[in-house]
Amino acid sequence: MRIGIDAKRIFSNPTGLGVYGRNLVAGLSQLSSKNLYTLFTPSLSDKLVDYKTLPNNFNFLEKKGFSSYYWRTFSIKNSLQALNLDIYHGLSNELPWGIEKMDIKTIVDIHDLCFVRYPKDYSWLDRRVFWFKSLRAAQVSTKIIATSMATKRDIIELLKIPESKIEVVYQCCDSSFYQQLDKAYIGKIKTKYQLPDKYVLSVGTIQGRKNQKSIVEAMAQIDFKKRLPIVLLGQGTHYLDELLALALDKKVEVQIIDQASTADLPAIYQGAEIFIYPSFVEGFGIPVLEAMASQIPVITSAGTSMEEIIQQKDALINPNDVNSISSKILSFLEQYPEDLVKKAHQRSLMFSKEKFAREVLAIYENL
């Protein structure tokens, strides 16, 4: 089969959807297959992916200097037709305009509908654009890949798409998180980022739906002598200003790392006493998987995609209940949850790059 993949974010996004796409391509490249893959990108670069090492059944189509949006949305159809593709795979909630009129089967990955579930974090224009792209892609696609059962339920409920059209495929995290690092190296990375000796960690954009203010409020309920600094790794929004004001009022120490090297992330995770992710809604919640792989205690939200990932009741809290969060933090600090960490790590091994790629490949072959 001749398969096209929207690779814009693979070559341009260092986190999030870029990581998702790079893991998929890396996994597919390791599987024996007669498929021919073409990666479509406005800019071909080796800064994030060493594309020259991919096997010869991977090709690239670059439109440098052209309007990225216009090409990916409209004029890319000419290239798809010229290559006589069997399948086109949109990795990020969208498909080219008019592709449904072509003799090409289509797959769209819908990662989340957080802009509907938690609209406060998005501008009016962004909500309208995301809604239009996601709804249209879901309606015209041959098949939808949802990143979790939670996302699948949202697609059915909010976009009114039949369940039979949706496949759930869990993603993976980078293999570097599974490598246990020695204390000296972790200490070196802590020094590099001026991290405290002991800290509670949360990773992700600092915004309302991620609910980081509840971590501050929960820590404030713990006796001052037992409190730990909170390290937040992620880009800030206006919500960050509110969070820092709250931390100052509650006398809770908060440190922000707005950007860190990808290579340093495993050490930042492994240097933490606890990882906490009290998000209200996620499409998947990959930082939870990264923490599980890193073998540190995880606290996350019940009733979300993160519960699907960890499947450990002792790790779950009600994200709306600060008392619940505070009690869980304190219990983990007082007694290290060794059994939970072991089980969570074993569970994380099920989210492999090979399994991720094999499940997507099976969808290609059965389309």
Order of alpha helices (4+ residues) and beta strands (2+ residues): beta-alpha-alpha-beta-beta-alpha-beta-beta-alpha-alpha-beta-alpha-beta-alpha-beta-alpha-beta-alpha-beta-alpha-beta-alpha-beta-alpha-beta-alpha-alpha-alpha
